[in-house]
Amino acid sequence: MKSRWIGTRSGASALAFLLAAALPAGLNPLSPRPAHAQSSKSPDIKPLLTDALPSDAAEIADAMKSAKVGEVVALHGHVALAKDAISKDLASFTLVDETARQGPAPASDKLPDTESGVPASARAVVQVVDSAGQPLPGGLAGKHGLRPGAEVFVTGKVLAADGEKHLVVSIQSMHVPRSSIPPGFFLASAPAEARDISEARKAGGLKMGDQVVLMGRVGGSKTPFVAGRAIFTLMGRGLKACSDNPDDLCKQPWDYCCETRDDIIANSVTVQAVDAKGQVLRTEMKGRRGLRELSELIVVGKVTSTDGKSLVVTATGVHVVR
C-alpha cells in the first residue's frame, strides 16, 4: 500500500517527500518558511524618518572605538559606493566614514561589486529590525534618497560591536539630507593664517573672487542658520555677543540684540556651501560636527557676492574650532 502511494507520484515528488521526512524542520525545504521571508516588499520606514539631523552624530571611525552593545548612538556617514552597499533582500545597508573614502565617486553604472578600499574600522551595518532583532525583508535601495554615496544620519541601538571592526546598529530614526555635504568639507586641522572677520572687513579691500580664510562665531540674528539650506552667518570679534557681557541674561545671546543692524552687517559674513552648478545645497548645517549658535569656525572659501555692505563667502572647507 505504501509503495503504491509513493508510486503514484513523479520521481521528483517522491524524492522531495523522502527528503522532507528525513531532514530537521529548520533545514527542511518543504517546511513552512517564516512569513517575512515570503515577501520582498520594502518595509515602510517613513515613521523612522526625521527632518532634523542629530546634533551629536559621531563619525563612524570614532563611534567604532567606544560603541557598546545595547546603547543608543548617533552616526554620520555615507552609503558605501558599491553594488552591495544596500541589500536587495533585507532592510540593511552599509555606511562608511567619509574620511576613509579616497578618490572621486564612480558613476552609478560603474560601481564596484564591493567597496573594498574602506577598512572595517570605518564602516557600519545599519538595519531596520523586527521585534526579534532580525532585519526586515525587502531592500531599501532608492527609497527616501537611499543610494550609494548618499549622506545619512542614523540614531539607533547598537546590536553588535567589538571596538575595532564590527558595528551593527538598528535604526530608531534616520535623516537623509536632500543634498549631501561633500566628503572632506569639514577640515580636521585648522587652516593657517585665518583672519578675524571684523579685522578683515575693517581693513577693506575684499572683493568678488578673493580667496579668504576667515574666523568667526555663528550668530548675528535669532536664526543664524537658514532652515533646509547650507547657509549661516558668522560674526567677527569686533562685536560682543550678549553672553560676553556678564550682566546680560539674554536667552538668545547669539542674536547680538544690543548692537545696531548696520554694525552687525559690517562685522559679519554670510557663508554658503554650493553644488557643482553653484546652487546652494539643500541641507541643514546646524548640528553637523556639533555646529550650533556661537560655535567658533574657520572658513576657507571665495567671496562670491558683495554690495559694499554685506559679504557672501562660498565655502570649500570649514574647521570647527569649538
C-alpha positions, -999 to 999 in steps of 0.1 A, spaced: 0 0 0 28 24 10 48 17 -22 18 21 -44 11 55 -27 46 68 -34 44 52 -69 16 75 -78 39 105 -75 65 116 -100 101 107 -92 109 142 -82 79 145 -59 87 112 -43 123 123 -37 111 156 -22 87 137 1 115 114 14 138 145 20 111 162 39 107 132 62 145 129 68 156 165 74 151 185 106 124 212 104 150 240 102 166 226 71 135 211 56 129 226 21 92 218 24 88 233 59 67 265 60 90 295 57 88 324 80 62 349 69 88 377 64 108 355 40 79 352 17 78 388 6 103 411 -10 82 442 -5 102 471 11 92 479 47 75 512 54 103 533 70 85 566 69 79 566 106 116 564 112 125 594 90 131 628 106 136 663 92 161 671 120 196 657 120 211 647 153 234 673 168 257 648 184 262 624 155 297 607 156 318 598 126 318 560 122 356 556 129 351 574 162 319 556 172 336 523 164 361 527 192 336 533 220 302 518 210 287 493 234 260 467 227 227 480 239 234 517 240 219 542 216 243 561 193 240 587 166 261 581 135 270 601 104 283 585 72 278 579 35 262 548 20 291 527 6 299 532 -31 293 497 -42 266 475 -57 263 455 -25 260 487 -3 222 483 1 208 448 5 184 437 -22 166 413 1 168 429 36 163 463 52 200 467 57 228 489 42 264 498 49 276 532 60 312 543 57 332 571 73 338 599 48 374 603 59 381 567 47 370 573 12 396 580 -15 392 594 -49 360 607 -67 328 587 -67 323 564 -97 293 567 -120 263 547 -109 268 522 -138 305 517 -129 301 509 -92 324 481 -80 307 450 -66 320 459 -31 338 489 -17 370 471 -6 391 502 -1 374 512 31 387 494 62 363 476 85 371 501 113 354 528 92 322 510 82 289 501 100 260 480 91 226 497 96 194 478 98 156 481 103 148 451 125 118 433 138 109 426 175 134 397 175 162 419 163 162 404 128 164 427 96 131 432 80 127 418 45 127 439 14 155 461 1 157 499 6 176 509 -25 162 541 -39 138 546 -10 138 581 6 171 591 -11 190 559 -1 215 552 -28 253 545 -30 271 577 -19 241 592 -1 248 610 32 229 596 61 224 604 98 212 575 119 202 572 156 198 537 168 206 509 192 239 490 189 233 454 182 269 443 178 303 459 184 338 448 191 356 482 193 377 476 162 360 464 130 324 453 138 295 477 143 258 469 137 230 494 146 193 491 144 176 523 132 154 543 156 154 574 135 171 584 103 178 617 84 188 617 47 196 652 35 182 663 2 217 674 -7 250 659 7 278 680 21 309 668 0 333 645 18 362 665 32 342 697 35 348 696 73 385 701 79 403 681 106 431 707 111 428 745 114 439 763 83 468 787 88 466 825 87 429 828 95 418 864 99 390 875 122 360 887 102 358 921 119 395 928 112 393 916 76 363 937 69 376 968 87 408 966 66 386 967 35 397 955 0 377 923 0 362 919 -35 345 894 -57 366 863 -64 390 868 -35 402 837 -17 397 841 20 404 822 53 382 838 79 374 831 116 341 839 134 313 828 155 278 817 144 254 844 152 240 878 142 203 871 144 178 849 163 181 823 135 217 825 121 212 791 103 189 790 73 165 761 77 169 735 50 198 753 33 236 752 37 237 788 48 247 805 80 260 838 94 294 843 111 302 872 134 336 887 140 351 896 174 346 933 167 312 929 183 304 912 216 276 886 218 252 891 247 269 862 265 302 881 266 286 906 290 284 891 325 253 910 335 233 902 303 208 874 308 196 873 272 181 839 264 194 841 228 229 857 232 238 849 196 214 874 182 236 904 192 204 923 201 224 951 218 240 961 185 227 980 156 218 963 124 244 983 105 272 972 129 261 936 127 263 936 89 297 954 90 311 926 113 297 896 96 297 874 66 272 850 52 286 816 45 272 791 20 280 757 5 270 750 -31 269 721 -55 288 718 -88 263 741 -105 266 768 -79 233 761 -63 231 763 -25 229 728 -10 195 718 3 206 705 37 208 717 73 241 730 87 231 732 123 241 700 142 268 689 118 301 683 137 284 699 167 277 732 149 253 754 169 248 791 177 281 807 189 302 779 175 336 792 165 347 783 130 374 789 104 360 791 69 380 786 37 364 799 5 358 826 -20 340 859 -19 310 854 -43 289 884 -35 294 919 -21 274 951 -23 297 973 -3 279 963 30 271 926 31 295 899 21 289 863 10 316 836 11 311 803 -7 330 779 15 351 750 2 361 739 37 351 745 74 371 738 105 351 737 138 373 753 165 348 748 193 
